[in-house]
Amino acid sequence: MATSPILIISGTNRPGAFALKVSKVLVEHYKSIGTPVELYDLGDLPREIFDAGCYAVKPPAFMKVQDQVVHASGLHVVTPEYNGSFPGVLKYFIDMLKFPESFERKPVAFTGEAAGMWGALRAVEQLQMIFGYRNAYLYPERVFIPGVTGKFDAAGQLTDPDINTRLASQAKGFTAFVEALKA
């Protein structure tokens, strides 16, 4: 079992985002199989990271998540689809991380969610190009959640058993993928 945690990145800073709800479901699936896991919500990005000078010098408040990314055994990105792509804040987050060590030979899994019928297929494919460019190891079992607005109840609980099963399978498979790459 991985000693360094898998880091789940909730790929938007939008309040009440479904990406965060899906991320929390994934946290529970990883925990249920004994995989160390952490969650980072882009809503927690420090405000000072958006200052132009941050391209040269990262603020101390950003260093914690930078270290989480570098030391994670793998990354699991949960992204919504915004305007046919992934959120700009997710691209900015990627751009702010250390190059090349943040993604070089890092296992990465993707889950997409959207209100529309494609479940963020385009957003995930675009992210796969970016992470592939950065020499990450892409886990091939992607999960797409179409019509996400109807998949959670008022308390934020996932109500679709098929999606829940697919997320559990993805967590189990990605854990095995991370372990195989370590060996």
HELIX and SHEET records of a PDB file:
HELIX    1   1 PHE A   18  SER A   32  1                                  15    
HELIX    2   2 LEU A   42  ASP A   44  5                                   3    
HELIX    3   3 ARG A   47  PHE A   50  5                                   4    
HELIX    4   4 ALA A   52  TYR A   55  5                                   4    
HELIX    5   5 PRO A   60  HIS A   71  1                                  12    
HELIX    6   6 GLY A   88  MET A   96  1                                   9    
HELIX    7   7 LEU A  121  TYR A  133  1                                  13    
HELIX    8   8 VAL A  148  GLY A  150  5                                   3    
HELIX    9   9 PRO A  161  LYS A  182  1                                  22    
SHEET    1   A 5 VAL A  37  ASP A  41  0                                        
SHEET    2   A 5 ILE A   6  SER A  10  1                                        
SHEET    3   A 5 GLY A  74  PRO A  80  1                                        
SHEET    4   A 5 PRO A 107  GLU A 113  1                                        
SHEET    5   A 5 TYR A 137  LEU A 138  1                                        
SHEET    1   B 5 VAL A  37  ASP A  41  0                                        
SHEET    2   B 5 ILE A   6  SER A  10  1                                        
SHEET    3   B 5 GLY A  74  PRO A  80  1                                        
SHEET    4   B 5 PRO A 107  GLU A 113  1                                        
SHEET    5   B 5 VAL A 143  ILE A 145  1                                        
END                                                                             
